[in-house]
Amino acid sequence: MTNNVCFKDIKYRLKRSTTFVFILLVSGYITAYAQAPEQLQESVSGSEAGEKAETDIKKTGQEKEYNIHRTNNLADPCDRGLDTYDYETSWYDETQVYINSQFCEPALWFDNFFASDRVFREGAAGTYIRWRNEFTYDEEDYYKFNSDISFSIELPGLQDRLRLTFESDEDESLRDVAPGGNQNTTNSLGLQLDVAKNARSKFNVSVSFSPRIRLRYRYTYPVFESVTLRLTQEVQREKAANSARTLIDFEKLFENQLFFRSSSEAKLSEEYDGINWLQAFVLFQRIDKKTSLSYETSVNGITQPRDLALNYRVAVRFRKNFHRRWLFYEIAPEMTWPVTLDADRREIEKGRRSKWLVFFRLEVHFGNAYKKRYQDYN
């Protein structure tokens, strides 16, 4: 007997389930803060409460820290039961710890199976998982929702240069700032091997089940103490089509917590004529260790069959690490001025017009590679 499966229903239920989880997270966050005054009132009793009150007075106007103090269990490196917290844990903390353990255990299984000594040197293999839920409201396309998971798991062997990845084929840092970049992307499972690397350069080969094979070379040159140039060159073959991508980044660090980046990208492919190009400028401003702003402007276009700038974009992005070290959200209102071409990129279907968009993202981080990922937010 054959069961017929409606993929539209599955996709619809998956979106509903993801949205439900998102609502639970936000509801838990609001509930925790709504109960905070009551919990504070109950705790201010006795001599310990007096000391706590003095500490709270000194910290008036400062945001509360939610630090996790890790304690490794030598018998079970994936066990997080010995960790201590600077705050009272809740059900969603237990859920996050459980998922961390589930992603840790497969990586440790590989280490043990191949007799790697990483378990003894580091306690746990490096694992990084990112879950994004993105909501956009477009003046023309109206409401859209997208949810995706990306991960990178370090595998044993070859001096810790092999990783199992599940990620987008596109450069996600550029996709965020590119005009029209808030489109749904497809992630693919693959392997990435760092063939050669030193302090300035890195060469790796990645193979995914798209199918795709990609060679990437990256060279970083410090021009001055606060100025850096970075060249990234990629050559790939995907679905019987060869393509190449060149990216040049210019980065400047300022003393007043400002960071500027200029990104110039060019793409060649057998699937189309000419060059697809992108130019983006981003100024990052660090408000504090949990909050940042970025001011973004970009333009992309083609050189054939007609030389044309397809879209212009200006935006402001607000990013916040809130409530927990592994929770982030972003809000990015933007304005674009697109031109819509036909499938052959020869005729203009819609002339240049202005269009506004509001983008919201909720981001959750998992993994046991805290020292590699989360120290940036300290």
Secondary structure as UniProt FT lines:
FT   HELIX           7..43
FT   HELIX           46..58
FT   TURN            59..61
FT   STRAND          68..69
FT   TURN            77..78
FT   TURN            81..82
FT   STRAND          84..85
FT   HELIX           91..113
FT   TURN            114..115
FT   HELIX           118..122
FT   STRAND          127..138
FT   TURN            139..141
FT   STRAND          142..155
FT   TURN            158..161
FT   STRAND          162..168
FT   HELIX           172..177
FT   TURN            179..180
FT   STRAND          187..197
FT   STRAND          201..208
FT   TURN            209..211
FT   STRAND          212..222
FT   STRAND          227..238
FT   TURN            239..240
FT   STRAND          241..253
FT   TURN            255..256
FT   STRAND          258..269
FT   TURN            270..271
FT   STRAND          276..288
FT   TURN            289..290
FT   STRAND          291..302
FT   STRAND          308..321
FT   TURN            325..326
FT   STRAND          327..336
FT   STRAND          340..341
FT   TURN            343..344
FT   STRAND          348..350
FT   STRAND          355..366
FT   HELIX           370..373
FT   HELIX           374..377
//
